[in-house]
Amino acid sequence: MMGFGPLDIRFDDSVLRPRPWTIAQSLWAAELSVEVPDGVVLELCAGVGHIGLMLATLVSRDVVLVDVDVTACSFAQENARAAGFADRVEVRIGLMEAMLRADERFALILADPPWVRSAETRRFPLDPLLAIDGGEDGLDLARICVEVIGRHLVAGGAAILQLGDMNQARNVSAFLDSQPQIKLRVEEVRACAGDGVLVHLARSERVPTT
């Protein structure tokens, strides 16, 4: 168990240990929450739920947490109950593309995909491979996340994507430029004490060229 803001977050060695710096994602989301429409918060690749639950301490919105790891989701449910948020937090277990109804829309979306490049995962022997391996460039899951965000973010909503470095942020921006049908743009990027970067995604109403 570890402290994460005011929360006591439970986990074990079979899941990814929460990184203290990621509290910055919760805090930035709380800032953005006053600017977006009313509605539910979605967190993709939520792990044990610490980032979404921290946000729940700062805003009154309901939260949906999605992750493919059964054990991580079990801890997320336990952490939600321990925080007193059982009535506000829903945990869904499965692939993110399959866990959302086509008509579901969210005002604020957090995404915390694995972003370590496959060739570099050996640097983190204590971390579960499922939780950190982002593919050759570290962006395999991030690209899926932005596609899901594009389908489920309301007009005027905001998303925050967690990545490993500024180069990955630039590559995500280039990916969105090449895929105008997703209708997202990079609004702002913040580096977090050398440990990772956060990318604010906003709606783009560009019309795809034919």
ZIDAQUI-V192110 format. One record per backbone hydrogen bond with DSSP energy under -1.0 kcal/mol. CO is the residue of the C=O (numbers start at 0). NH is the residue of the N-H. Records with the same first field share a line. If there is no record, write none. Layout:
# ZIDAQUI-V192110
CO->NH, NH
This chain:
# ZIDAQUI-V192110
1->8
3->6
6->3
8->1
11->14
18->21
19->22
20->23
21->24
22->26
23->27
24->28
25->29
26->30
27->31
28->32
31->34
39->106, 107
40->63
41->109
42->65
43->111
45->48
48->52
49->53
50->54
51->55
54->57, 58
61->40
62->89
63->42
64->91
65->45
66->93
68->72
69->73
70->74
71->75
72->76
73->77
74->78
75->79
76->80
77->81
78->82
79->84
80->83
84->87, 88
87->62
89->64
91->66
94->97, 98
100->103
105->153
106->157
107->41
108->159
109->43
110->161
115->133
116->119
117->120
119->122
120->123
123->126
128->131, 132
131->115
133->139
134->117
138->142
139->143
140->144
141->145
142->146
143->147
144->148
145->149
146->150
147->151
148->152
151->105
153->156
157->108
158->200
159->110
160->198
162->196
164->168
165->169
166->170
167->171
168->172
169->173
170->174
171->175
172->176
173->177
178->181
179->182
182->203
184->201
187->199
189->197
191->194
195->191
196->162
197->189
198->160
199->186, 187
200->158
201->184
